[in-house]
Structure formats: C-alpha cells, structure tokens
Amino acid sequence: MSDSPTPEKRARELRRNMTEAESLLWLNLRNRRFLNLKFLRQHPIIYEVFRNEPLYFIADFYCAEKMLVIEVDGKIHEFQKEEDQHREDILKSLKLNILRIKNEEVEDIPKVLEKIKGFISKIMITHPLPTCGVLPPLYE
C-alpha cells in the first residue's frame, strides 16, 4: 500500500486551500447558481488504476451534466505547458471538455461567466450529449 493520500483526501485538502480566484469562481458556480448546473470543486477524476493504485487528476471544477472541466490557472502554468497538455490529452480521451481560465481573468467575474456560458454553448453544438439516460459522475 502506498503512503500517498487517496484521491478523496487530496481533494478535501485542496478544497480547504483554494486560491482566491478559485474561491471567487466557486461562489458563482456553487448550488446551481450558474445556468442551474451542478458543479463540483476540486473533484478527483480517476483515469487509470495501476498496480491497484488510482492514477488521477483533480479538476478545479467539474460539471458531469456537460462533461466539463474548468481549470483556473495561476502563473505556475506558464512554466508547465507540457504537463498541462499531457493532462488535457488524458482528460479529452475521457470525452471531457476542458476550459482554462487564468487567475487574472477571474477578477472580472461577469466576463468569466460569459466565457463559460459561451464555451458550454459551443460544446453542446459540436458534441451534443446523448438524449437518453443520465451520465454518472466520473468519480464520487
């Protein structure tokens, strides 16, 4: 057994230590405040199990209804473009739609919410979800 925390424990830790930008966006997404969509914050997404250990990413925000991951990127992401691209490739292989928002953008929350709304409209046109059945969350 590994000493690394479970996806749930790591997500809980990240929820307790959200950045200012993440907290501000969360205030506008939580409790179905935005387009009546259910968003989860700091949500673990397991993409593989290797040697009985989950390999996972923790999405800043996740909406199962729209198969949407929203990442709020700080300055560190300017220096880890390759890692971010690898992560995006894996998430896209799971049929997830990824929207990246820079920390500075969140300062203008109405503009960010419009950006999210536009992105959702665009993905619904290019990748409509099935009309029958309910898609389960990727991980709970």
C-alpha positions as CSV (number, residue, x, y, z in Angstrom):
1,M,0.0,0.0,0.0
2,S,1.3,3.4,-0.9
3,D,1.8,6.3,1.5
4,S,0.2,8.8,-0.9
5,P,-3.2,10.2,0.1
6,T,-6.4,8.8,-1.5
7,P,-8.0,11.0,-4.2
8,E,-10.7,11.9,-1.8
9,K,-8.3,13.1,0.9
10,R,-6.2,15.1,-1.6
11,A,-9.3,16.7,-3.0
12,R,-10.5,17.6,0.6
13,E,-7.1,19.2,1.3
14,L,-7.3,21.2,-1.9
15,R,-10.9,22.4,-1.1
16,R,-9.6,23.7,2.2
17,N,-6.8,25.6,0.4
18,M,-8.4,27.1,-2.6
19,T,-6.8,30.1,-4.3
20,E,-8.5,33.4,-4.2
21,A,-9.5,33.1,-7.8
22,E,-10.9,29.6,-7.3
23,S,-12.9,30.8,-4.3
24,L,-14.4,33.7,-6.2
25,L,-15.4,31.5,-9.1
26,W,-16.8,28.9,-6.7
27,L,-19.1,31.5,-5.1
28,N,-20.7,31.9,-8.5
29,L,-20.9,28.2,-9.6
30,R,-22.0,26.5,-6.3
31,N,-25.5,25.5,-5.5
32,R,-26.6,25.5,-9.2
33,R,-26.2,29.3,-9.3
34,F,-24.9,29.2,-12.8
35,L,-27.3,28.0,-15.5
36,N,-28.8,25.7,-12.9
37,L,-25.8,23.4,-13.5
38,K,-24.3,21.2,-10.7
39,F,-20.6,21.9,-10.3
40,L,-18.2,20.1,-8.0
41,R,-15.0,21.8,-6.8
42,Q,-11.6,20.1,-6.5
43,H,-13.1,16.9,-8.0
44,P,-10.9,13.8,-8.5
45,I,-11.1,12.2,-11.9
46,I,-9.5,8.7,-12.0
47,Y,-8.3,7.8,-15.4
48,E,-6.5,4.5,-14.7
49,V,-5.7,2.1,-12.0
50,F,-2.1,0.9,-12.0
51,R,-0.9,-1.8,-9.5
52,N,-4.0,-1.3,-7.6
53,E,-3.4,2.5,-7.1
54,P,-5.6,5.1,-8.8
55,L,-4.0,7.5,-11.3
56,Y,-6.0,10.7,-11.2
57,F,-6.2,14.4,-11.7
58,I,-8.1,16.8,-9.5
59,A,-10.2,19.2,-11.6
60,D,-10.7,22.7,-10.1
61,F,-14.3,22.5,-11.2
62,Y,-16.3,19.7,-12.8
63,C,-19.8,19.5,-14.2
64,A,-20.9,16.0,-15.1
65,E,-24.0,17.3,-16.9
66,K,-21.9,19.0,-19.6
67,M,-18.8,16.7,-19.2
68,L,-16.9,19.9,-18.4
69,V,-13.7,20.6,-16.5
70,I,-12.8,24.1,-15.7
71,E,-9.2,24.8,-14.7
72,V,-8.2,28.1,-13.0
73,D,-4.5,28.6,-13.9
74,G,-2.0,30.6,-11.9
75,K,1.4,31.8,-13.1
76,I,2.9,28.3,-12.5
77,H,1.1,27.1,-15.6
78,E,3.2,29.3,-17.8
79,F,6.1,27.0,-16.9
80,Q,4.4,23.7,-17.1
81,K,2.7,23.8,-20.5
82,E,3.9,20.3,-21.5
83,E,2.4,18.7,-18.3
84,D,-0.8,20.7,-18.8
85,Q,-1.1,19.4,-22.4
86,H,-0.5,15.8,-21.3
87,R,-3.2,16.2,-18.6
88,E,-5.6,17.7,-21.2
89,D,-4.9,14.9,-23.6
90,I,-5.9,12.3,-21.0
91,L,-9.0,14.2,-20.0
92,K,-10.1,14.6,-23.6
93,S,-9.6,10.9,-24.1
94,L,-12.3,10.5,-21.4
95,K,-14.6,12.7,-23.6
96,L,-14.3,15.7,-21.2
97,N,-14.3,19.3,-22.4
98,I,-11.6,21.5,-20.8
99,L,-11.8,25.2,-20.3
100,R,-8.8,27.0,-19.0
101,I,-9.2,30.4,-17.2
102,K,-6.3,32.5,-16.0
103,N,-6.4,33.7,-12.4
104,E,-6.4,37.3,-13.6
105,E,-9.5,36.8,-15.7
106,V,-11.5,35.9,-12.6
107,E,-11.2,39.4,-11.4
108,D,-13.8,40.3,-14.0
109,I,-16.3,37.6,-12.9
110,P,-19.2,38.6,-15.3
111,K,-16.8,38.3,-18.2
112,V,-15.6,34.8,-17.0
113,L,-19.2,33.6,-16.5
114,E,-19.9,34.7,-20.1
115,K,-16.8,32.9,-21.3
116,I,-18.0,29.7,-19.5
117,K,-21.5,30.1,-20.9
118,G,-20.2,30.6,-24.5
119,F,-17.9,27.5,-24.1
120,I,-20.8,25.4,-22.9
121,S,-22.9,26.6,-25.9
122,K,-20.1,25.8,-28.3
123,I,-19.5,22.2,-26.9
124,M,-23.2,21.5,-27.0
125,I,-23.3,22.3,-30.7
126,T,-20.1,20.4,-31.6
127,H,-20.5,17.5,-29.0
128,P,-24.2,17.1,-28.0
129,L,-24.8,14.8,-25.1
130,P,-26.9,11.7,-25.5
131,T,-30.6,12.5,-25.0
132,C,-31.5,9.3,-23.2
133,G,-30.2,8.2,-19.8
134,V,-28.3,10.1,-17.2
135,L,-24.5,10.3,-17.3
136,P,-23.0,9.3,-14.0
137,P,-20.3,11.4,-12.3
138,L,-16.8,10.1,-13.2
139,Y,-15.9,9.6,-9.6
140,E,-17.6,10.2,-6.3
